[in-house]
Amino acid sequence: MQKELDKYELELEKRLKILKECQEKKSLKSCLKCKEILECSIRKEYVDAVYLSMNKGQSGGFEF
């Protein structure tokens, strides 16, 4: 039985897809090799989505 994804997990999947498309377009396997890493809005939105999916939109810590 497959778990239904919540809105945070759905957003994370969406942002991961966008991030991977960007990496493919630039022929990179990791954002760490990209010269735009520090200013990249795609990576920032992905990192934000990861954080929100971990804490389910609540401020403060999160559980593993």
C-alpha positions in Angstrom: 0.0 0.0 0.0 1.4 3.3 -1.1 1.4 6.3 1.4 -0.5 9.3 0.2 1.8 12.4 0.0 0.9 15.5 1.9 1.2 19.0 0.3 4.8 19.4 1.6 5.9 16.2 0.1 4.2 17.0 -3.2 6.0 20.4 -3.3 9.3 18.7 -2.5 8.8 16.3 -5.5 8.0 19.2 -7.7 11.1 21.2 -6.6 13.3 18.1 -7.0 12.1 17.6 -10.6 12.9 21.2 -11.4 16.3 21.0 -9.8 17.2 17.8 -11.7 16.0 19.3 -15.0 18.4 22.3 -14.3 21.3 19.9 -13.6 20.6 18.0 -16.7 20.4 21.1 -18.8 23.8 22.2 -17.4 25.3 18.7 -17.7 25.9 18.5 -14.0 25.3 15.7 -11.5 25.4 18.0 -8.5 24.6 21.7 -7.8 28.0 21.9 -5.9 29.8 22.1 -9.3 27.6 24.9 -10.5 29.0 28.4 -10.5 25.6 29.8 -9.6 25.1 27.7 -6.5 25.1 30.6 -4.0 22.6 32.8 -6.0 20.5 30.0 -7.4 16.7 30.4 -6.8 16.0 26.9 -7.9 18.3 25.4 -5.3 17.0 27.7 -2.6 13.4 26.7 -3.4 14.4 23.1 -3.3 16.2 23.5 0.1 13.2 25.4 1.5 10.9 22.6 0.3 13.1 20.0 2.0 12.9 21.9 5.3 9.1 22.3 5.0 8.6 18.6 4.2 10.7 17.7 7.3 8.9 20.0 9.7 5.5 19.9 8.0 5.3 23.7 7.9 5.8 24.2 11.6 8.5 26.6 12.8 11.3 25.1 14.9 12.8 21.7 14.7 11.8 18.5 12.8 11.8 14.8 13.4 13.8 12.2 11.4 
